[in-house]
Structure formats: C-alpha cells, structure tokens
Amino acid sequence: MDDERMAVVMGLIMHGGNAKGQAFQAIQFAKAGQFDEADEALVAANQELKEAHDVQTDMLTKEAQGEHTEVDLYMVHGQDHLMNAIIFRDMAVELIALMKRVQALEEK
C-alpha cells in the first residue's frame, strides 16, 4: 500500500474513532447532567466527522476524475470506522435529547 492510500485509510480510522470517542464522551456528560459539556463534545464529534468526510470526499473526487482507488481490507476497515462513528454520533444526539427531556420533566 502506498503512502497516499495509507494516509486516506488512517484519516478515516483516526477521525472516525475520534468522532465516536467524542460522541461517547457526550453521552457520559449528559448522564452526569452536564449538558453544556455534552453539547461541546458533540460539536467536537461533528468536527472530527467533517475531517473524515473531507478525506473521503477527496478520495471520491479523485475516483470520479479517473484515479481509481483500490479497495482492500484496509479501505473497508476505514470506511467501517467512519460509518460506525456517524451512526454512533446520531444515536448520541438522540439519547442526549431524551435525557434533556427527562430532566426538564423532572424539574416541573
């Protein structure tokens, strides 16, 4: 695997993993009632997803321009990290919204 392809794969894995970690941290903050911190962690997760998406978009743009990207287990693994991070972030957003709603009901 050449250095450029490895950089793409590692970008997907690293930023996807960071995004999932930030989303998990957001859930932990929300469980502790620290909703401002939870929101900040979600912002950080979204930034990491943007970085991963930028890596992916660059790869797809090159593919559309005729620069074929070989798909191997490394690339599948990187894409898997990104997909799971997106799903985990989406679920974190929903969980945190529910926790905020429960807290608001409890305060009434």
C-alpha positions in Angstrom: 0.0 0.0 0.0 1.4 3.4 -1.0 1.7 6.3 1.5 -1.1 8.3 0.0 -3.6 5.4 0.3 -2.4 4.7 3.8 -3.0 8.3 4.7 -6.6 8.1 3.4 -7.2 4.9 5.4 -5.6 6.3 8.6 -7.5 9.5 8.2 -10.8 7.6 8.1 -9.9 5.5 11.0 -8.4 8.2 13.2 -11.1 10.8 12.6 -13.9 8.3 12.7 -12.5 6.9 16.0 -12.1 10.4 17.5 -15.7 11.3 16.5 -17.0 8.1 18.1 -15.0 8.8 21.2 -16.3 12.4 21.5 -19.9 11.2 21.0 -19.4 8.6 23.7 -18.0 11.4 26.0 -21.0 13.5 25.2 -23.3 10.7 26.4 -21.3 10.4 29.6 -21.5 14.2 30.2 -25.3 14.0 29.7 -25.7 11.1 32.1 -24.0 13.3 34.7 -26.4 16.2 33.9 -23.6 18.2 32.2 -25.5 19.2 29.1 -23.3 22.1 28.1 -20.3 19.8 28.1 -22.3 17.2 26.2 -23.1 19.7 23.5 -19.4 20.7 23.3 -18.4 17.1 22.9 -21.0 16.7 20.1 -19.5 19.8 18.4 -16.1 18.1 18.6 -17.5 14.9 17.3 -19.0 16.7 14.3 -15.7 18.4 13.6 -14.0 15.0 13.5 -16.7 13.7 11.2 -16.1 16.6 8.9 -12.4 15.9 8.8 -13.1 12.2 8.0 -15.7 13.2 5.4 -13.2 15.6 3.8 -10.8 12.7 3.5 -13.5 10.5 1.9 -14.7 13.3 -0.4 -11.2 13.8 -1.7 -10.9 10.1 -2.4 -14.3 10.1 -4.2 -13.4 13.2 -6.2 -10.2 11.5 -7.4 -12.1 8.4 -8.3 -14.6 10.5 -10.4 -11.6 12.1 -12.1 -10.4 8.7 -13.2 -7.9 8.0 -10.4 -9.1 4.6 -9.3 -8.7 3.7 -5.7 -8.0 0.1 -4.9 -10.5 -1.3 -2.4 -8.8 -3.6 0.0 -9.4 -4.7 3.6 -7.7 -1.6 4.9 -10.0 0.7 3.0 -13.1 -1.3 4.0 -11.9 -1.1 7.6 -11.5 2.7 7.3 -15.0 3.1 5.8 -16.4 0.9 8.5 -14.9 3.2 11.2 -16.5 6.2 9.6 -19.9 4.6 9.1 -20.0 3.4 12.7 -18.9 6.9 14.0 -21.7 8.5 12.1 -24.3 6.1 13.5 -22.9 6.4 17.0 -23.0 10.2 16.8 -26.6 10.2 15.6 -27.6 7.9 18.4 -25.8 10.1 20.9 -27.7 13.1 19.7 -31.0 11.3 20.2 -30.0 9.9 23.6 -28.9 13.3 24.9 -32.2 14.9 23.6 -34.1 12.3 25.6 -32.0 12.9 28.7 -32.6 16.6 28.4 -36.4 16.0 28.0 -36.4 13.7 31.1 -34.6 16.3 33.2 -37.0 19.0 32.1 -39.9 16.8 33.1 -38.4 16.1 36.4 -37.9 19.8 37.1 -41.6 20.5 36.7 
